[in-house]
């Protein structure tokens, strides 16, 4: 039976068609166990390494540390005393006694860093992420030598042969520093400074200690001092921030900085406030190699913070001289030049404070800011040289608005200035302001890439009421309803305003469209005694005289401006002018005469001269020609009869009326015509009898005066 049953059981146990094959039996969790074993081994090794380092304090790593760091920095690195490097428990503990790191060869003998003792706790996570955060630093008798080379390519703290990077300190949360000196030298910026640092333990519960520092140095040849403190918070105070107090004095300036820092050396996002005061704001910027206009005494307050490569000054308010200033500005530390951007506003600008912007002395009085003296003669054009070398150091974009200008006899307001400096090419565009209900629009380009500096001037005055304009200069407005417009287009070479204009070429044109002018002004110009007396007795001194058109034009060649033409046509006379002025020595030599269109019994018929200097003009009303005519009249009276004396003063009224088309177009003298269409031969054609230095000899003056007389 047993034998019979065996085949049957074997057949029953055989696999049936369609059944899946049985899976082989294996040990449960073998791959997981392998992973766990590897992780456990790694953790074990880490724990073992941690334990070895913790027990030995990592002292055996001293030679390895010196070798590796020396190889990476290409410097000599030595630790004379105790050395520790281990995890305590999670932060990296680093201690070295007698640590020295040498300077690169180009920086001379000595060490970049040395310390009797350095003790620190470095965040392990920051080493992984590259944030370089030091939670604790103890430094005793340290010395840090921070130097740039003369070309500004290398520095002592960039441990490579590549271009030196800006100083980027690690974030230090708390520190205890004793007897430490920091030296900083930058030949390009002409800055050398030494700073001493020490820590004083605090007595209160809020601050654990205060890091005090003081020092001195020179900035572009001027000595300065600094002092301050960094109050580091007690570790038990939650949310505590380091409080900074800093005072800097030098270059006729005092600066106080106060506020909070996230860490002892963490400037990014700091909440600081700055209070700066001094004699000249340009002194402060000069330390950074930035050229700004000189100012009078100033005081400015602003919030200050650092964001990336930018120092931002916001909420700025203050004064310079008798003027106010508000706004914000940013200094970006970029290559190859700094970038200064600013958005500024002024409610009231005193005209004296505006003088330094174009080269006048910032400490001068109102009169002295306008008139200076050279070789005994008064001068008005500023001669302060443009700081060409400083313009190489920075670029700038500035917008400045001024609401009101405080100035006697100068009706200026609503100034808008846009300044753009790009690699020594300075553009003042727009430079606009309101003038007596008119608008002056200017575009000025100063090219300091050329030597000497080359300047292009384009200044335009929109139609402006003459009455309002003259009233601003002290002349009664009543009776004058005419307008005027003007344009100045010139180029000049020179490193100051005076030099530029003294070598300038171009054209100046003032156009008077149809309007009315106060009669007394006209009659005094032509010295029409009969008409003047008649109107005086009839009480019609303020009766308007109609101006048909007028042009006061000058052609400028090599700094000499010659009338081209001066021609004003009114209902009753034609005013003509000859002569010119010089930007070289600021002299005036002009002659005007108004020739009547109608018969006049008593007319002077002689030119009125304008001479002197820009700063001190003179008017010659009783000219030698008028005296000569009076002598001739007296002779006729003696020889013939008293009535014959009047003949010398009779004006037959033969003045040639002007064609107003060329006048209103601002055309040169050669294009001017009479109302009959004939070319005018009685106007100046853009030439003067001046010598090359802008001065006239006596013979030249006589010839010029004869020319004046000959055309009338």
C-alpha positions as CSV (number, residue, x, y, z in Angstrom):
1,X,0.0,0.0,0.0
2,X,2.7,2.3,0.9
3,X,4.3,1.7,-2.4
4,X,1.1,2.3,-4.3
5,X,0.4,5.4,-2.6
6,X,3.8,7.0,-3.2
7,X,3.4,7.8,-6.9
8,X,0.0,9.2,-6.2
9,X,1.4,11.7,-3.6
10,X,4.2,12.6,-5.9
11,X,1.8,13.4,-8.6
12,X,-0.4,15.4,-6.3
13,X,2.6,17.5,-5.2
14,X,3.8,18.3,-8.8
15,X,3.0,21.9,-10.0
16,X,-0.1,22.4,-11.9
17,X,-0.3,24.3,-15.1
18,X,-0.9,28.0,-14.5
19,X,0.5,28.1,-11.0
20,X,3.2,30.8,-10.3
21,X,6.6,29.5,-9.3
22,X,7.3,29.6,-5.6
23,X,9.6,32.4,-4.4
24,X,12.9,31.5,-2.8
25,X,13.2,31.9,0.9
26,X,15.8,34.7,2.0
27,X,16.8,36.4,5.2
28,X,14.4,39.2,6.2
29,X,15.8,42.9,6.0
30,X,19.3,42.2,4.5
31,X,19.5,45.5,2.4
32,X,18.2,47.7,5.2
33,X,20.6,46.2,7.6
34,X,23.5,47.0,5.2
35,X,22.4,50.6,5.0
36,X,22.1,50.8,8.7
37,X,25.5,49.2,9.1
38,X,27.1,51.8,6.8
39,X,25.4,54.7,8.5
40,X,26.3,53.3,11.9
41,X,29.9,52.9,10.8
42,X,30.1,56.5,9.6
43,X,28.4,57.8,12.7
44,X,30.7,55.7,14.7
45,X,33.7,57.1,12.9
46,X,32.4,60.7,13.4
47,X,31.8,60.1,17.1
48,X,35.2,58.5,17.3
49,X,36.8,61.4,15.5
50,X,34.8,63.9,17.7
51,X,35.9,62.0,20.8
52,X,39.5,61.9,19.8
53,X,39.5,65.6,18.9
54,X,37.6,66.5,22.1
55,X,39.9,64.5,24.3
56,X,43.1,65.6,22.6
57,X,41.7,69.1,21.8
58,X,43.1,68.6,18.2
59,X,46.5,69.6,19.3
60,X,48.1,67.0,17.1
61,X,46.7,68.8,14.0
62,X,49.0,71.8,14.5
63,X,51.6,70.9,11.9
64,X,48.9,69.9,9.5
65,X,47.1,73.2,10.0
66,X,50.3,75.2,9.4
67,X,51.1,73.2,6.2
68,X,47.6,73.4,4.7
69,X,46.9,77.0,5.5
70,X,50.4,78.0,4.2
71,X,49.8,76.2,1.0
72,X,46.4,77.8,0.4
73,X,47.4,81.3,1.3
74,X,51.0,81.3,-0.1
75,X,52.1,82.8,3.2
76,X,54.3,81.6,6.1
77,X,51.9,80.4,8.8
78,X,53.3,79.6,12.3
79,X,51.8,78.7,15.7
80,X,54.4,79.3,18.4
81,X,52.3,78.0,21.4
82,X,49.3,76.0,22.2
83,X,46.9,74.9,19.4
84,X,43.4,73.5,19.6
85,X,40.9,72.6,16.9
86,X,37.9,70.5,17.8
87,X,34.1,70.5,18.1
88,X,32.8,71.9,21.4
89,X,30.2,70.4,21.2
90,X,28.9,71.4,17.8
91,X,30.6,74.7,17.0
92,X,34.3,74.5,16.0
93,X,36.6,75.5,18.7
94,X,39.8,77.2,17.4
95,X,42.6,78.4,19.7
96,X,46.1,79.4,18.7
97,X,48.8,81.0,20.8
98,X,51.5,83.0,19.0
99,X,49.8,82.7,15.6
100,X,51.5,84.6,12.7
101,X,50.6,84.9,9.1
102,X,53.1,86.8,6.9
103,X,52.5,89.6,4.5
104,X,52.9,89.0,0.7
105,X,56.3,90.0,-0.6
106,X,55.1,93.2,-2.2
107,X,53.8,94.5,1.2
108,X,57.2,94.5,2.7
109,X,58.5,92.8,5.8
110,X,56.2,92.0,8.7
111,X,53.0,90.0,9.3
112,X,49.6,90.4,7.9
113,X,48.2,88.9,11.2
114,X,49.7,88.2,14.5
115,X,48.3,87.6,18.0
116,X,49.5,86.5,21.4
117,X,46.3,84.5,21.6
118,X,43.2,83.9,19.5
119,X,40.2,82.0,20.9
120,X,37.1,81.5,18.8
121,X,33.8,79.5,18.4
122,X,33.0,79.2,14.7
123,X,29.5,78.1,13.5
124,X,29.9,74.7,11.9
125,X,26.9,75.3,9.7
126,X,28.3,78.6,8.5
127,X,31.5,76.8,7.3
128,X,29.2,74.5,5.2
129,X,27.2,77.4,3.7
130,X,30.1,79.9,3.4
131,X,28.5,82.5,5.7
132,X,31.6,82.6,7.9
133,X,29.9,83.4,11.2
134,X,32.0,83.5,14.4
135,X,29.8,83.2,17.5
136,X,32.6,84.2,19.9
137,X,36.0,85.7,19.4
138,X,38.7,86.4,22.0
139,X,41.8,88.3,20.7
140,X,44.7,89.3,22.8
141,X,47.5,91.6,21.6
142,X,46.6,91.2,18.0
143,X,47.9,93.1,15.0
144,X,46.2,93.2,11.6
145,X,48.0,94.9,8.6
146,X,45.5,95.8,5.9
147,X,47.3,97.2,2.8
148,X,46.5,97.9,-0.9
149,X,49.3,98.1,-3.4
150,X,50.0,101.4,-5.2
151,X,48.1,100.2,-8.3
152,X,45.1,99.2,-6.3
153,X,45.2,95.6,-7.8
154,X,46.3,93.6,-4.8
155,X,45.8,93.7,-1.0
156,X,47.1,91.8,2.0
157,X,43.8,90.1,2.9
158,X,43.0,88.5,-0.5
159,X,45.0,85.2,-0.3
160,X,45.5,84.7,-4.0
161,X,47.4,86.1,-6.9
162,X,44.2,87.4,-8.5
163,X,42.8,91.0,-8.1
164,X,42.3,92.0,-4.5
165,X,38.7,91.8,-3.3
166,X,37.1,94.5,-1.0
167,X,37.4,93.8,2.7
168,X,34.7,91.5,3.8
169,X,34.9,90.7,7.5
170,X,33.3,87.5,8.9
171,X,30.2,88.0,11.0
172,X,31.2,88.2,14.7
173,X,28.4,87.9,17.2
174,X,30.4,88.6,20.4
175,X,34.0,89.5,21.0
176,X,36.5,90.1,23.8
177,X,39.5,92.1,22.4
178,X,42.5,93.3,24.2
179,X,45.5,95.3,23.1
180,X,44.8,94.9,19.4
181,X,46.0,97.3,16.6
182,X,44.6,97.5,13.1
183,X,46.6,99.3,10.4
184,X,45.1,100.4,7.1
185,X,46.9,101.8,4.1
186,X,45.5,102.7,0.7
187,X,48.0,104.7,-1.5
188,X,45.4,105.3,-4.3
189,X,43.0,106.9,-1.9
190,X,45.8,108.5,0.1
191,X,44.5,107.1,3.3
192,X,46.6,105.7,6.2
193,X,45.1,104.9,9.6
194,X,45.9,103.0,12.8
195,X,43.1,101.9,15.2
196,X,43.5,100.5,18.7
197,X,40.9,98.2,20.1
198,X,40.2,97.0,23.7
199,X,37.2,95.6,25.6
200,X,35.8,96.9,28.8
201,X,33.5,94.6,30.9
202,X,30.1,96.2,31.5
203,X,28.5,96.5,35.0
204,X,24.9,96.3,34.0
205,X,22.8,93.3,33.1
206,X,22.0,94.4,29.5
207,X,25.5,94.6,28.0
208,X,28.2,92.1,28.7
209,X,31.0,94.3,27.5
210,X,31.8,97.3,25.4
211,X,34.5,97.3,22.7
212,X,36.3,100.6,22.8
213,X,38.4,101.9,19.9
214,X,40.3,105.0,19.0
215,X,42.8,105.9,16.4
216,X,44.1,108.5,14.0
217,X,45.5,108.8,10.4
218,X,45.7,110.9,7.4
219,X,43.3,111.3,4.4
220,X,44.7,113.0,1.3
221,X,47.2,114.7,3.5
222,X,44.8,115.8,6.2
223,X,45.0,114.4,9.7
224,X,41.9,112.9,11.3
225,X,41.0,111.2,14.6
226,X,38.3,108.7,15.5
227,X,36.9,107.1,18.7
228,X,33.9,105.1,19.7
229,X,32.5,102.0,21.2
230,X,30.5,98.9,20.3
231,X,28.3,97.7,23.1
232,X,27.8,94.0,22.8
233,X,24.7,92.5,24.3
234,X,24.6,89.9,27.1
235,X,23.9,86.4,25.8
236,X,21.0,86.2,28.2
237,X,19.2,89.2,26.7
238,X,17.0,88.0,23.9
239,X,17.0,90.0,20.7
240,X,19.9,92.1,21.9
241,X,21.8,94.0,19.1
242,X,25.2,95.6,19.2
243,X,25.0,99.4,19.7
244,X,27.6,101.5,17.8
245,X,28.9,104.9,18.9
246,X,31.5,106.5,16.6
247,X,33.0,110.0,16.4
248,X,35.3,111.1,13.6
249,X,37.0,114.5,13.5
250,X,39.2,115.9,10.7
251,X,39.3,117.9,7.4
252,X,37.3,120.6,9.2
253,X,34.5,118.1,9.9
254,X,32.9,116.3,12.8
255,X,30.9,113.2,12.2
256,X,28.9,111.2,14.7
257,X,27.4,107.8,13.9
258,X,25.1,105.9,16.2
259,X,22.7,103.0,15.9
260,X,22.6,99.2,16.0
261,X,24.5,96.4,14.3
262,X,23.2,92.8,13.9
263,X,26.7,91.7,14.9
264,X,30.0,93.2,16.0
265,X,31.2,93.3,12.4
266,X,27.9,92.9,10.6
267,X,27.1,96.1,8.7
268,X,24.6,94.6,6.3
269,X,21.2,95.9,7.1
270,X,22.5,98.0,10.1
271,X,20.2,100.7,11.5
272,X,22.5,103.7,11.8
273,X,22.1,107.5,12.0
274,X,24.7,110.0,11.0
275,X,25.2,113.6,12.0
276,X,27.8,115.5,10.0
277,X,28.8,119.1,10.4
278,X,31.7,121.2,9.1
279,X,33.0,124.1,7.1
280,X,32.8,122.6,3.6
281,X,30.9,119.4,2.6
282,X,33.4,118.9,-0.3
283,X,36.1,118.0,2.3
284,X,34.2,114.8,3.3
285,X,33.7,113.6,-0.2
286,X,37.3,114.5,-1.1
287,X,38.4,111.7,1.2
288,X,36.7,109.2,-1.0
289,X,38.0,110.9,-4.1
290,X,34.6,112.4,-5.0
291,X,34.5,116.0,-6.3
292,X,31.4,118.0,-5.3
293,X,31.0,121.7,-5.2
294,X,32.3,123.6,-2.3
295,X,29.8,124.8,0.3
296,X,29.6,127.1,3.2
297,X,29.2,125.8,6.8
298,X,26.8,122.9,6.8
299,X,25.1,120.4,9.1
300,X,23.3,117.2,7.7
301,X,21.5,114.4,9.5
302,X,20.5,111.1,7.8
303,X,19.7,107.5,8.3
304,X,22.5,105.2,7.0
305,X,22.6,101.5,6.1
306,X,24.5,99.1,3.9
307,X,22.9,96.9,1.3
308,X,25.2,94.8,-0.9
309,X,27.8,97.1,-2.4
310,X,25.8,100.2,-1.6
311,X,25.9,102.7,1.3
312,X,22.4,104.3,1.4
313,X,21.7,107.6,3.1
314,X,18.0,108.3,3.4
315,X,15.7,110.8,5.1
316,X,18.5,113.4,4.9
317,X,17.8,116.9,6.2
318,X,20.0,119.8,7.0
319,X,21.4,123.1,5.9
320,X,24.4,124.6,4.1
321,X,25.0,128.3,4.6
322,X,21.6,129.9,4.7
323,X,20.0,127.2,2.5
324,X,18.2,124.0,3.3
325,X,18.8,120.5,1.8
326,X,16.8,117.3,1.9
327,X,16.6,114.0,0.1
328,X,18.6,110.8,-0.3
329,X,21.8,109.6,-1.9
330,X,23.7,106.3,-2.4
331,X,27.3,105.5,-2.9
332,X,27.8,102.2,-4.7
333,X,31.3,100.6,-4.4
334,X,31.6,99.4,-8.0
335,X,34.4,98.9,-10.6
336,X,36.0,100.6,-12.2
337,X,34.6,103.7,-10.5
338,X,32.3,104.6,-7.6
339,X,28.7,105.4,-8.6
340,X,27.0,108.3,-6.7
341,X,23.3,108.7,-7.1
342,X,21.2,111.4,-5.4
343,X,17.7,112.8,-5.4
344,X,17.8,116.2,-3.6
345,X,15.5,119.1,-2.9
346,X,15.8,122.6,-1.5
347,X,13.0,124.9,-0.5
348,X,15.0,128.1,-0.3
349,X,18.5,128.6,-1.8
350,X,20.4,131.7,-0.8
351,X,22.2,133.1,-3.8
352,X,25.4,133.4,-1.9
353,X,25.3,129.6,-1.2
354,X,25.0,129.0,-5.0
355,X,28.2,130.8,-5.7
356,X,30.5,127.8,-5.0
357,X,28.6,125.7,-7.6
358,X,30.2,127.7,-10.4
359,X,33.5,128.4,-8.7
360,X,33.1,131.3,-6.3
361,X,34.7,131.2,-2.9
362,X,32.4,129.4,-0.4
363,X,33.5,131.7,2.5
364,X,33.0,134.9,0.6
365,X,30.4,137.5,1.5
366,X,27.6,138.3,-0.9
367,X,29.6,141.1,-2.5
368,X,32.9,139.2,-2.5
369,X,31.3,136.2,-4.1
370,X,30.4,138.3,-7.1
371,X,33.4,140.6,-7.4
372,X,36.9,139.5,-7.1
373,X,40.0,141.4,-8.2
374,X,42.8,140.5,-10.6
375,X,45.7,142.9,-11.2
376,X,43.7,145.7,-9.6
377,X,40.6,145.3,-11.9
378,X,37.2,143.9,-10.8
379,X,36.3,140.4,-12.0
380,X,33.1,138.5,-11.9
381,X,33.7,135.3,-13.8
382,X,34.7,132.4,-11.5
383,X,38.1,130.9,-12.0
384,X,38.0,127.8,-9.7
385,X,39.5,125.0,-11.8
386,X,37.4,121.9,-12.5
387,X,38.7,118.9,-10.4
388,X,39.6,116.8,-13.4
389,X,41.6,114.2,-11.5
390,X,38.8,113.5,-9.1
391,X,36.3,113.0,-12.0
392,X,38.3,109.9,-12.9
393,X,37.3,108.2,-9.6
394,X,33.5,108.2,-9.8
395,X,30.4,108.4,-11.9
396,X,27.2,110.2,-10.8
397,X,23.5,110.6,-11.5
398,X,22.0,113.5,-9.5
399,X,18.5,115.2,-9.6
400,X,18.1,118.4,-7.6
401,X,15.2,120.8,-7.4
402,X,15.1,124.2,-5.9
403,X,11.8,126.0,-5.2
404,X,12.9,129.5,-4.4
405,X,16.1,131.5,-4.7
406,X,16.7,134.2,-2.2
407,X,18.4,137.0,-4.2
408,X,18.0,140.8,-4.5
409,X,17.2,141.9,-8.0
410,X,17.3,138.4,-9.4
411,X,13.9,136.9,-10.0
412,X,14.9,133.2,-10.2
413,X,12.9,130.2,-8.9
414,X,12.0,126.6,-9.6
415,X,15.4,125.3,-10.5
416,X,15.6,121.8,-12.0
417,X,19.0,120.2,-12.4
418,X,19.9,116.8,-13.9
419,X,23.5,115.9,-13.6
420,X,25.1,112.9,-15.3
421,X,28.7,112.0,-15.1
422,X,30.1,109.1,-17.1
423,X,33.8,108.6,-17.2
424,X,34.7,112.3,-17.1
425,X,31.9,113.4,-19.4
426,X,29.7,115.7,-17.4
427,X,26.2,116.7,-18.7
428,X,24.0,119.3,-17.0
429,X,20.8,118.5,-18.7
430,X,18.3,119.7,-17.9
431,X,19.4,122.9,-16.1
432,X,16.2,124.8,-16.1
433,X,14.8,127.6,-13.9
434,X,12.1,130.2,-13.9
435,X,13.1,133.8,-14.6
436,X,10.6,136.6,-14.3
437,X,7.6,134.5,-15.5
438,X,9.8,133.1,-18.2
439,X,11.8,129.9,-18.4
440,X,15.5,129.3,-19.0
441,X,16.3,125.9,-20.5
442,X,19.9,124.8,-20.6
443,X,22.0,121.9,-21.8
444,X,25.7,122.1,-20.8
445,X,28.2,119.4,-21.6
446,X,31.6,119.5,-20.0
447,X,34.0,117.0,-21.6
448,X,36.9,116.4,-19.2
449,X,38.2,113.5,-21.4
450,X,39.9,116.2,-23.4
451,X,42.7,118.5,-22.3
452,X,41.9,121.2,-21.7
453,X,38.3,120.6,-20.8
454,X,35.9,121.3,-23.6
455,X,32.5,122.8,-22.8
456,X,29.4,123.2,-25.0
457,X,26.8,125.8,-23.8
458,X,23.2,125.9,-25.1
459,X,21.0,128.2,-23.0
460,X,17.5,129.3,-24.1
461,X,15.2,131.9,-22.5
462,X,11.5,131.5,-23.4
463,X,9.5,134.7,-24.0
464,X,9.7,136.7,-20.8
465,X,7.9,139.9,-19.7
466,X,10.5,142.7,-19.8
467,X,8.7,144.6,-17.1
468,X,8.9,141.8,-14.6
469,X,12.5,141.1,-15.5
470,X,13.6,144.7,-15.2
471,X,11.6,145.1,-12.0
472,X,13.7,142.3,-10.5
473,X,16.7,144.5,-11.2
474,X,15.2,147.6,-9.5
475,X,13.6,149.3,-12.6
476,X,10.0,150.3,-12.4
477,X,7.7,147.8,-14.1
478,X,4.9,150.2,-15.0
479,X,4.4,151.0,-18.7
480,X,6.5,148.1,-20.0
481,X,4.5,145.2,-21.6
482,X,7.0,143.9,-24.1
483,X,8.7,140.5,-24.0
484,X,12.1,139.2,-24.9
485,X,13.6,135.8,-25.6
486,X,17.2,134.8,-25.9
487,X,19.6,132.0,-26.8
488,X,23.3,131.4,-26.2
489,X,25.2,128.8,-28.2
490,X,28.9,128.7,-27.5
491,X,31.8,126.3,-27.1
492,X,35.0,126.9,-25.1
493,X,38.1,125.2,-24.0
494,X,39.4,125.7,-20.4
495,X,39.5,124.1,-17.0
496,X,37.5,126.9,-15.4
497,X,34.4,128.9,-16.3
498,X,36.6,132.0,-16.9
499,X,39.1,130.1,-19.1
500,X,36.4,128.4,-21.0
501,X,34.6,131.7,-21.9
502,X,37.9,133.4,-22.6
503,X,38.5,131.0,-25.4
504,X,34.9,130.6,-26.5
505,X,33.2,130.8,-29.9
506,X,29.6,131.1,-30.8
507,X,26.6,133.4,-30.8
508,X,24.5,135.3,-28.3
509,X,21.1,136.7,-29.4
510,X,18.4,138.5,-27.4
511,X,15.2,139.1,-29.4
512,X,12.5,141.7,-28.5
513,X,9.2,141.0,-30.3
514,X,6.5,143.7,-30.6
515,X,5.5,145.4,-27.4
516,X,5.7,148.5,-25.3
517,X,8.5,150.1,-23.2
518,X,8.5,152.8,-20.7
519,X,9.0,156.1,-22.6
520,X,11.5,157.6,-20.2
521,X,14.0,154.8,-20.8
522,X,13.8,155.3,-24.5
523,X,14.2,159.1,-24.4
524,X,17.1,158.9,-22.1
525,X,18.9,156.6,-24.5
526,X,18.5,158.9,-27.5
527,X,19.0,162.1,-25.3
528,X,16.1,163.7,-27.2
529,X,15.9,166.7,-24.9
530,X,13.0,168.4,-26.7
531,X,10.7,165.3,-26.5
532,X,11.8,164.5,-22.9
533,X,11.0,168.1,-21.7
534,X,7.8,168.1,-23.6
535,X,6.6,164.9,-22.0
536,X,7.9,166.0,-18.6
537,X,5.7,169.1,-18.7
538,X,2.7,167.1,-20.1
539,X,3.1,164.6,-17.3
540,X,3.4,161.7,-19.8
541,X,6.7,160.3,-18.7
542,X,5.1,156.8,-18.4
543,X,3.4,156.8,-21.7
544,X,4.4,153.6,-23.5
545,X,6.5,153.6,-26.6
546,X,5.8,150.8,-29.0
547,X,8.7,148.5,-29.9
548,X,8.2,147.0,-33.4
549,X,11.1,144.6,-33.0
550,X,14.6,144.4,-31.6
551,X,17.7,142.3,-31.6
552,X,20.7,142.4,-29.4
553,X,23.1,140.0,-31.0
554,X,26.8,139.2,-30.6
555,X,29.2,137.0,-32.5
556,X,31.8,135.5,-30.2
557,X,35.3,134.7,-31.5
558,X,38.1,133.6,-29.2
559,X,36.4,135.1,-26.2
560,X,35.7,138.5,-27.9
561,X,32.0,139.3,-28.4
562,X,31.2,141.9,-31.1
563,X,27.8,143.4,-31.8
564,X,26.2,141.5,-34.7
565,X,23.8,143.5,-34.7
566,X,22.3,145.7,-32.0
567,X,19.1,147.0,-33.6
568,X,15.9,148.1,-31.9
569,X,13.1,149.6,-34.0
570,X,10.3,151.6,-32.2
571,X,7.5,153.7,-33.5
572,X,9.5,156.9,-33.1
573,X,13.2,155.9,-33.4
574,X,15.7,153.3,-34.3
575,X,18.3,152.3,-31.6
576,X,21.6,151.1,-33.0
577,X,24.7,149.8,-31.2
578,X,28.4,149.0,-32.0
579,X,31.3,147.6,-30.0
580,X,31.4,144.6,-27.8
581,X,32.8,143.0,-24.7
582,X,35.6,140.6,-23.8
583,X,35.4,137.5,-21.7
584,X,39.2,137.6,-21.5
585,X,39.5,140.7,-19.3
586,X,35.7,141.3,-18.6
587,X,35.8,144.7,-20.2
588,X,32.8,146.5,-21.8
589,X,33.1,148.9,-24.7
590,X,29.7,149.6,-26.3
591,X,28.1,152.6,-27.8
592,X,24.3,153.1,-28.4
593,X,22.4,155.8,-30.2
594,X,18.7,156.2,-30.9
595,X,18.0,158.0,-34.1
596,X,14.6,159.6,-34.5
597,X,12.1,158.8,-37.2
598,X,10.5,162.2,-36.7
599,X,11.8,165.8,-36.6
600,X,13.0,166.9,-33.2
601,X,14.2,170.3,-32.3
602,X,16.4,169.4,-29.4
603,X,18.2,166.0,-29.9
604,X,21.6,165.1,-28.6
605,X,22.4,162.8,-31.6
606,X,25.4,161.4,-29.9
607,X,26.1,157.8,-28.7
608,X,25.7,156.8,-25.1
609,X,28.7,154.7,-24.1
610,X,28.8,151.7,-21.8
611,X,32.3,150.9,-20.5
612,X,34.0,149.6,-17.5
613,X,33.9,145.9,-16.5
614,X,31.2,143.2,-16.0
615,X,31.4,143.7,-12.3
616,X,31.4,147.5,-12.5
617,X,30.0,148.9,-15.7
618,X,29.9,152.6,-16.4
619,X,27.6,154.8,-18.5
620,X,28.9,157.8,-20.4
621,X,25.9,159.9,-21.2
622,X,27.6,163.3,-21.7
623,X,30.0,162.1,-24.4
624,X,32.8,164.2,-26.0
625,X,30.7,164.3,-29.1
626,X,27.8,165.9,-27.3
627,X,30.1,168.5,-25.7
628,X,31.6,169.2,-29.2
629,X,28.1,169.7,-30.6
630,X,27.3,172.1,-27.7
631,X,30.5,174.0,-28.5
632,X,29.5,174.2,-32.2
633,X,26.1,175.5,-31.2
634,X,27.6,178.1,-28.9
635,X,29.9,179.3,-31.8
636,X,27.0,179.6,-34.1
637,X,25.1,181.6,-31.5
638,X,27.9,184.0,-31.1
639,X,28.6,184.4,-34.9
640,X,25.0,184.4,-36.2
641,X,22.2,184.6,-33.7
642,X,21.1,182.8,-30.6
643,X,18.6,180.8,-32.7
644,X,21.4,179.5,-34.8
645,X,22.8,177.6,-31.8
646,X,19.7,175.3,-31.9
647,X,20.8,174.0,-35.4
648,X,23.5,171.8,-33.9
649,X,20.8,169.9,-31.9
650,X,18.2,169.5,-34.7
651,X,17.3,165.9,-35.7
652,X,15.8,165.8,-39.2
653,X,14.2,162.4,-38.4
654,X,15.7,160.3,-41.2
655,X,16.2,157.1,-39.3
656,X,15.8,153.9,-41.4
657,X,13.0,151.7,-40.1
658,X,13.9,148.0,-39.8
659,X,12.5,144.9,-41.6
660,X,11.4,142.9,-38.6
661,X,11.7,139.5,-40.3
662,X,15.5,139.1,-40.0
663,X,15.4,140.9,-36.6
664,X,12.9,138.4,-35.1
665,X,14.9,135.5,-36.7
666,X,18.0,136.6,-34.8
667,X,19.9,136.9,-38.0
668,X,23.4,138.4,-38.2
669,X,24.0,142.0,-39.3
670,X,24.7,141.0,-42.9
671,X,21.2,139.7,-43.2
672,X,19.5,142.8,-41.8
673,X,17.4,145.0,-44.1
674,X,15.5,148.3,-43.9
675,X,11.7,148.4,-44.3
676,X,12.4,149.2,-47.9
677,X,14.3,145.9,-48.4
678,X,17.7,147.4,-48.7
679,X,20.8,146.0,-46.8
680,X,21.6,148.0,-43.7
681,X,25.0,149.7,-43.6
682,X,24.5,151.2,-40.1
683,X,24.8,148.2,-37.9
684,X,27.8,146.4,-36.4
685,X,28.9,143.3,-38.3
686,X,30.4,141.2,-35.6
687,X,33.9,142.9,-35.5
688,X,35.7,145.0,-33.0
689,X,38.9,147.0,-33.1
690,X,40.4,145.0,-30.2
691,X,43.9,143.7,-29.9
692,X,44.5,140.0,-29.3
693,X,44.6,140.4,-25.6
694,X,41.2,142.0,-25.6
695,X,42.5,145.5,-24.8
696,X,42.3,148.6,-27.0
697,X,45.1,151.1,-27.6
698,X,44.2,154.8,-27.6
699,X,44.4,154.9,-31.4
700,X,42.1,151.9,-31.6
701,X,39.6,153.5,-29.3
702,X,39.6,156.7,-31.4
703,X,39.1,154.6,-34.6
704,X,36.3,152.6,-33.0
705,X,34.6,155.8,-31.8
706,X,34.9,157.3,-35.3
707,X,33.2,154.2,-36.6
708,X,30.4,154.6,-34.0
709,X,30.0,158.2,-35.1
710,X,30.2,157.5,-38.8
711,X,27.2,155.1,-38.8
712,X,24.9,157.6,-37.2
